[in-house]
């Protein structure tokens, strides 16, 4: 069966077949204890893993752990195997190798129904962002990298269930589709459906709430959803709001401007100005902001903000204004917190918004790592209609861009003959 031009798990018979499955189970790590601080993404991957194992696949899981900008952020996926074993109620083997002799021997020894998790694919240099951005390999060239050329000959099929990483153009995500019949997993399929519906037929009024620090993608997405009419209003917080306020000529404090400079986001100010010119009536910016002074939270209207302030949250007035809009909406999409919600002094804006998400009768969709963390922190998981594992991928999808992994999976669907189980 094909959906969106991509093979699903219903397309091929995997019984007694070796299946490579790329998942995104990247989670916050407690390095001192060697444990995971959250298991949300692992839990989301379980349906695909369980189904493939129960259908008799010899299942090999590939995953990354840690930000791929700095090597010090990398960590082994060994703790993930233990969590998966508990969630599945069956052993999940682990090997501290990715595509070397040890990994290949473990794969060859698998029996139908067995599950093996390889170590962090980002231990391979070809799986890192610098490699991706500098070399910009085509998908055909990615098939020649070590991780693909060493593992693909041992497998019959490839499954990608890593929607959260679908905006990445890396070998373990886009290379296997060139040489193996490929499918999307159940999580990938579900997230594609939910987000497509959000774009194409939201129940109105439809409100987007955008915060956090992924400014470039957020602005592109805002332009798309406001131009095509998917969103009726966009509520803003975090760095997204700060740059919009700066573009509008509002004071945000020298501390906030230094943060924008630190992240190299000055080039986004004219982009924000253009966005305000086109959609200013639908963009809701904070009227009050919060900052820290002598260890205490302070709030001020824009005109009263100290010149040296560093904005860390939206103010209570703005948070309550946003909450009222969310409670009166019919569809709400949220990506990114309103401020530095990890600290008690600067979490008010995010907490008030998440409380409203729990109260509203609207269909609510929350996406992105920080947003999932906030949902867990404020105990709203059971009250959100759908929690999407994707952050960057989700935003890119909502800009209308064809994601690299989606492109690779579609190419595979055309290149390999369909075979129903």
C-alpha positions as CSV (number, residue, x, y, z in Angstrom):
1,X,0.0,0.0,0.0
2,X,1.3,3.4,-0.9
3,X,0.4,6.7,0.8
4,X,1.7,10.1,-0.2
5,X,3.7,8.3,-2.9
6,X,5.5,6.3,-0.2
7,X,5.4,2.6,0.7
8,X,3.9,1.8,4.1
9,X,4.5,-1.3,6.3
10,X,1.7,-3.0,4.4
11,X,3.6,-3.1,1.2
12,X,6.1,-5.9,1.8
13,X,6.2,-9.3,3.6
14,X,9.0,-9.0,6.2
15,X,8.7,-12.5,7.6
16,X,12.2,-14.0,8.0
17,X,13.6,-10.9,6.3
18,X,16.4,-8.7,7.7
19,X,15.0,-5.1,8.1
20,X,17.0,-2.0,8.8
21,X,14.8,0.5,10.6
22,X,16.0,4.1,11.2
23,X,14.2,5.5,14.3
24,X,14.5,8.9,16.1
25,X,14.8,8.0,19.8
26,X,17.1,11.0,20.7
27,X,16.4,11.9,24.3
28,X,17.8,14.2,27.1
29,X,20.5,12.3,29.0
30,X,21.5,12.3,32.6
31,X,25.2,11.7,32.1
32,X,26.0,11.2,35.7
33,X,23.6,8.3,36.0
34,X,23.8,7.1,32.4
35,X,20.0,7.2,32.1
36,X,17.4,9.0,30.0
37,X,15.5,12.0,31.3
38,X,12.6,11.3,29.0
39,X,11.3,8.3,27.0
40,X,8.6,10.1,24.9
41,X,10.3,9.5,21.5
42,X,11.1,5.9,22.4
43,X,7.5,5.2,23.3
44,X,6.4,6.7,20.0
45,X,8.6,4.3,18.1
46,X,7.3,1.2,19.8
47,X,4.3,0.4,17.5
48,X,6.5,0.1,14.4
49,X,9.2,-1.9,16.2
50,X,6.7,-4.2,17.8
51,X,4.8,-4.8,14.5
52,X,7.9,-5.6,12.5
53,X,9.2,-8.0,15.2
54,X,5.8,-9.7,15.5
55,X,5.7,-10.1,11.8
56,X,8.9,-12.1,11.9
57,X,11.4,-9.6,10.8
58,X,15.1,-9.8,11.9
59,X,15.0,-6.2,13.0
60,X,18.0,-3.9,13.2
61,X,17.5,-0.4,14.7
62,X,19.6,2.6,13.7
63,X,19.4,5.7,15.8
64,X,21.3,8.8,16.9
65,X,21.7,10.4,20.3
66,X,22.8,14.0,20.9
67,X,23.1,17.2,19.0
68,X,25.2,16.7,15.9
69,X,27.0,20.0,16.1
70,X,29.4,19.2,18.9
71,X,30.9,15.8,19.4
72,X,30.8,16.2,23.2
73,X,27.0,16.0,23.0
74,X,27.1,12.4,21.6
75,X,26.2,9.5,23.8
76,X,25.8,5.8,23.4
77,X,22.4,4.3,22.6
78,X,22.9,1.5,25.1
79,X,20.4,3.0,27.7
80,X,17.8,3.2,24.9
81,X,18.0,-0.6,24.4
82,X,17.1,-1.2,28.1
83,X,14.1,1.2,27.9
84,X,12.9,-0.5,24.7
85,X,13.2,-3.9,26.3
86,X,10.9,-2.7,29.1
87,X,8.4,-1.1,26.8
88,X,8.2,-4.1,24.4
89,X,8.4,-6.8,27.1
90,X,11.1,-8.7,25.3
91,X,14.9,-8.5,24.9
92,X,16.4,-5.8,22.7
93,X,20.0,-6.6,22.0
94,X,22.7,-3.9,21.8
95,X,26.1,-3.8,20.1
96,X,28.6,-0.9,20.7
97,X,29.3,-0.7,17.0
98,X,27.5,0.9,14.0
99,X,28.7,-0.8,10.8
100,X,32.0,-2.5,11.7
101,X,32.6,-6.2,12.0
102,X,31.0,-6.6,15.5
103,X,27.7,-5.0,14.2
104,X,27.7,-7.0,11.0
105,X,28.2,-10.3,12.9
106,X,25.4,-9.5,15.3
107,X,23.1,-8.8,12.4
108,X,24.0,-12.1,10.7
109,X,23.1,-13.9,13.9
110,X,19.6,-12.6,14.2
111,X,16.6,-14.9,14.1
112,X,13.0,-14.0,13.1
113,X,11.5,-11.6,15.7
114,X,14.9,-10.6,17.2
115,X,15.6,-6.9,17.7
116,X,19.1,-5.4,17.7
117,X,19.9,-1.8,18.4
118,X,23.2,-0.5,16.9
119,X,25.2,2.2,18.6
120,X,24.8,5.9,17.9
121,X,25.1,6.4,14.1
122,X,26.6,9.9,14.8
123,X,29.8,8.2,16.0
124,X,30.3,7.9,12.2
125,X,31.6,11.2,10.8
126,X,29.4,10.9,7.7
127,X,26.3,11.1,9.9
128,X,27.2,14.6,11.3
129,X,25.8,17.9,10.2
130,X,29.2,19.3,9.2
131,X,29.6,16.4,6.8
132,X,26.1,17.0,5.5
133,X,26.5,20.7,5.0
134,X,30.1,20.8,3.7
135,X,30.0,17.8,1.2
136,X,26.3,18.0,0.3
137,X,26.3,14.4,-1.1
138,X,23.5,13.4,-3.4
139,X,21.4,10.5,-2.3
140,X,23.2,8.3,-4.8
141,X,26.5,9.3,-3.2
142,X,25.2,8.7,0.3
143,X,24.6,5.0,-0.8
144,X,28.4,4.7,-1.2
145,X,29.2,5.8,2.4
146,X,30.4,3.3,5.0
147,X,27.2,3.0,7.0
148,X,25.1,2.2,3.9
149,X,27.6,0.1,1.9
150,X,28.5,-2.0,5.0
151,X,24.9,-2.6,6.2
152,X,22.7,-2.7,3.1
153,X,24.1,-6.0,1.7
154,X,22.9,-7.7,4.9
155,X,19.4,-6.4,4.6
156,X,16.3,-7.1,2.6
157,X,14.3,-3.9,3.4
158,X,14.7,-0.4,4.9
159,X,12.1,1.3,7.1
160,X,12.3,5.0,8.1
161,X,10.2,5.8,11.1
162,X,12.3,8.9,12.0
163,X,9.9,11.7,11.0
164,X,11.6,14.0,13.6
165,X,14.8,13.8,11.6
166,X,13.2,13.9,8.1
167,X,14.7,17.3,7.4
168,X,18.2,15.9,7.7
169,X,20.0,14.8,4.5
170,X,22.2,12.1,5.9
171,X,23.1,8.5,4.8
172,X,21.2,6.6,7.5
173,X,18.1,8.6,6.5
174,X,18.4,9.0,2.8
175,X,21.1,6.6,1.5
176,X,19.5,3.2,2.1
177,X,16.5,4.0,-0.1
178,X,18.8,4.0,-3.1
179,X,19.7,0.4,-2.7
180,X,16.8,-1.3,-0.7
181,X,13.0,-1.5,-1.1
182,X,11.9,1.0,1.5
183,X,8.9,1.9,3.6
184,X,7.8,4.5,6.2
185,X,7.0,3.3,9.7
186,X,3.7,3.8,11.5
187,X,4.9,6.8,13.4
188,X,6.2,8.5,10.2
189,X,2.9,7.7,8.5
190,X,0.8,9.1,11.4
191,X,2.7,12.3,11.7
192,X,2.5,12.9,8.0
193,X,-1.3,12.5,8.1
194,X,-1.8,14.7,11.2
195,X,0.3,17.6,9.8
196,X,-1.2,17.4,6.4
197,X,-4.6,17.7,7.9
198,X,-3.4,20.7,9.9
199,X,-2.3,22.4,6.7
200,X,-5.2,21.5,4.4
201,X,-8.4,21.5,6.5
202,X,-8.0,22.9,10.0
203,X,-11.2,23.6,12.0
204,X,-11.4,27.4,12.5
205,X,-10.4,29.5,14.1
206,X,-6.9,28.0,13.7
207,X,-4.2,29.5,15.9
208,X,-0.4,28.9,15.7
209,X,1.7,29.5,18.8
210,X,5.4,29.8,17.9
211,X,8.3,30.4,20.3
212,X,11.7,29.1,21.0
213,X,14.9,29.9,19.1
214,X,14.5,28.2,15.6
215,X,13.8,31.6,14.1
216,X,14.6,31.1,10.4
217,X,12.4,28.1,10.0
218,X,9.6,29.7,12.1
219,X,9.5,32.8,9.9
220,X,9.4,30.7,6.7
221,X,6.6,28.6,8.2
222,X,4.7,31.7,9.4
223,X,4.8,33.2,5.9
224,X,3.5,29.9,4.4
225,X,0.6,29.3,6.8
226,X,-0.6,32.9,6.8
227,X,-0.3,33.2,3.0
228,X,-2.2,30.0,2.3
229,X,-4.7,30.7,5.0
230,X,-4.0,27.7,7.2
231,X,-3.5,29.9,10.2
232,X,-5.9,32.7,11.3
233,X,-3.5,34.1,13.9
234,X,0.0,33.5,15.1
235,X,0.9,34.1,18.7
236,X,4.7,34.6,19.3
237,X,7.1,34.2,22.1
238,X,10.8,33.5,22.7
239,X,13.4,34.7,20.2
240,X,10.8,34.6,17.5
241,X,8.9,37.4,19.2
242,X,12.0,39.3,20.1
243,X,13.2,39.6,16.5
244,X,9.7,40.6,15.4
245,X,9.6,43.3,18.0
246,X,13.0,44.5,17.0
247,X,12.0,44.6,13.4
248,X,8.9,46.6,14.4
249,X,11.1,49.2,16.1
250,X,10.1,48.2,19.6
251,X,12.6,48.3,22.5
252,X,13.7,44.8,23.6
253,X,16.8,45.7,25.7
254,X,20.4,45.6,24.9
255,X,20.7,42.2,26.6
256,X,18.2,40.7,24.2
257,X,20.0,42.3,21.2
258,X,23.2,40.7,22.4
259,X,21.5,37.3,22.4
260,X,20.3,37.8,18.8
261,X,23.9,38.8,17.8
262,X,25.3,35.8,19.7
263,X,23.2,33.4,17.6
264,X,24.0,35.3,14.4
265,X,20.3,36.2,13.8
266,X,20.7,39.8,12.8
267,X,19.9,38.8,9.2
268,X,16.5,37.7,10.3
269,X,15.4,41.2,11.3
270,X,14.7,42.4,7.7
271,X,12.9,39.1,7.1
272,X,10.8,39.7,10.1
273,X,10.1,43.3,8.9
274,X,8.8,41.9,5.6
275,X,6.7,39.4,7.4
276,X,5.1,42.2,9.5
277,X,4.4,44.2,6.4
278,X,2.6,41.3,4.7
279,X,0.8,39.8,7.8
280,X,1.0,42.3,10.6
281,X,-2.7,42.1,11.3
282,X,-2.5,38.4,12.1
283,X,0.8,38.3,14.0
284,X,0.3,38.8,17.7
285,X,3.4,40.1,19.5
286,X,3.9,40.4,23.3
287,X,2.7,43.6,24.9
288,X,4.6,42.8,28.1
289,X,7.9,41.1,28.7
290,X,9.8,39.6,31.6
291,X,13.4,39.9,32.6
292,X,15.6,39.2,35.6
293,X,16.9,42.0,37.9
294,X,19.0,41.4,41.0
295,X,17.8,37.7,41.0
296,X,14.1,38.6,40.7
297,X,11.6,38.3,37.9
298,X,10.4,41.7,36.7
299,X,7.8,42.5,34.1
300,X,7.2,45.6,32.0
301,X,5.3,47.0,29.1
302,X,7.4,47.5,26.0
303,X,7.8,51.3,26.5
304,X,8.9,50.7,30.1
305,X,11.5,48.0,29.5
306,X,14.9,48.9,30.9
307,X,17.5,49.7,28.2
308,X,19.8,46.9,29.3
309,X,17.2,44.2,29.8
310,X,17.6,40.6,28.5
311,X,14.1,39.3,27.8
312,X,13.6,35.8,29.1
313,X,9.8,35.3,29.0
314,X,6.5,37.0,28.0
315,X,4.8,38.9,30.7
316,X,1.7,37.7,32.7
317,X,-0.6,40.1,30.8
318,X,0.5,38.7,27.4
319,X,0.4,35.1,28.7
320,X,-3.2,35.5,29.8
321,X,-4.1,37.2,26.5
322,X,-2.7,34.2,24.6
323,X,-4.5,31.8,26.9
324,X,-7.8,33.5,26.2
325,X,-7.2,33.2,22.4
326,X,-6.2,29.5,22.7
327,X,-9.3,28.7,24.8
328,X,-11.6,30.2,22.1
329,X,-9.9,28.5,19.2
330,X,-10.9,25.3,17.4
331,X,-7.5,24.2,16.3
332,X,-4.2,25.1,18.0
333,X,-0.7,24.2,16.8
334,X,2.3,24.9,19.2
335,X,6.0,24.8,18.5
336,X,8.4,26.3,21.0
337,X,8.2,27.7,24.5
338,X,7.4,31.3,25.4
339,X,10.7,31.8,27.3
340,X,13.3,30.0,29.4
341,X,10.8,27.6,31.0
342,X,13.5,25.5,32.5
343,X,13.9,28.0,35.3
344,X,11.1,28.8,37.9
345,X,11.5,32.6,37.5
346,X,11.0,32.6,33.8
347,X,8.5,29.8,33.2
348,X,5.3,31.7,33.8
349,X,4.5,32.5,30.1
350,X,5.1,28.9,29.0
351,X,3.1,27.4,31.9
352,X,0.1,29.7,31.3
353,X,0.0,28.8,27.6
354,X,0.3,25.1,28.4
355,X,-2.4,25.3,31.0
356,X,-4.7,26.8,28.3
357,X,-3.7,24.0,26.0
358,X,-5.0,21.6,28.6
359,X,-8.2,23.5,29.1
360,X,-9.2,24.3,25.6
361,X,-11.7,22.2,23.6
362,X,-9.7,22.8,20.5
363,X,-7.9,20.1,18.6
364,X,-4.3,20.7,19.8
365,X,-1.1,19.6,18.1
366,X,2.2,20.1,19.9
367,X,5.6,19.5,18.2
368,X,9.3,19.7,18.9
369,X,11.6,18.6,21.6
370,X,11.3,21.6,23.9
371,X,7.5,21.6,23.5
372,X,7.3,17.9,24.4
373,X,9.5,18.6,27.4
374,X,7.1,21.4,28.5
375,X,4.1,19.1,27.9
376,X,5.6,16.5,30.2
377,X,6.7,19.1,32.8
378,X,3.2,20.6,33.1
379,X,1.5,17.2,33.0
380,X,-0.5,17.9,29.9
381,X,0.4,14.8,27.9
382,X,-3.0,13.1,28.2
383,X,-4.8,16.4,27.4
384,X,-3.1,17.2,24.0
385,X,-4.8,15.8,21.0
386,X,-1.6,14.9,19.2
387,X,2.1,15.2,20.2
388,X,4.4,15.2,17.2
389,X,8.0,14.0,17.7
390,X,9.3,16.4,15.1
391,X,10.7,19.9,15.7
392,X,12.9,21.0,12.8
393,X,11.2,18.5,10.5
394,X,7.8,19.6,11.5
395,X,8.5,23.3,10.9
396,X,10.1,22.5,7.5
397,X,7.1,20.4,6.5
398,X,4.8,23.3,7.3
399,X,6.7,25.6,5.0
400,X,5.7,23.4,2.1
401,X,9.2,22.1,1.5
402,X,9.6,18.4,0.4
403,X,11.8,17.0,3.2
404,X,14.9,15.0,2.1
405,X,13.7,11.8,3.6
406,X,10.3,12.1,2.0
407,X,12.0,12.6,-1.3
408,X,14.2,9.6,-0.8
409,X,11.3,7.4,0.2
410,X,9.2,8.5,-2.8
411,X,12.2,7.7,-5.1
412,X,12.4,4.2,-3.6
413,X,8.7,3.6,-4.1
414,X,9.2,4.3,-7.8
415,X,12.5,2.4,-8.1
416,X,11.4,-0.9,-6.5
417,X,8.4,-3.1,-7.5
418,X,5.6,-3.3,-5.1
419,X,5.0,-6.6,-3.4
420,X,1.9,-7.1,-1.2
421,X,2.3,-9.4,1.8
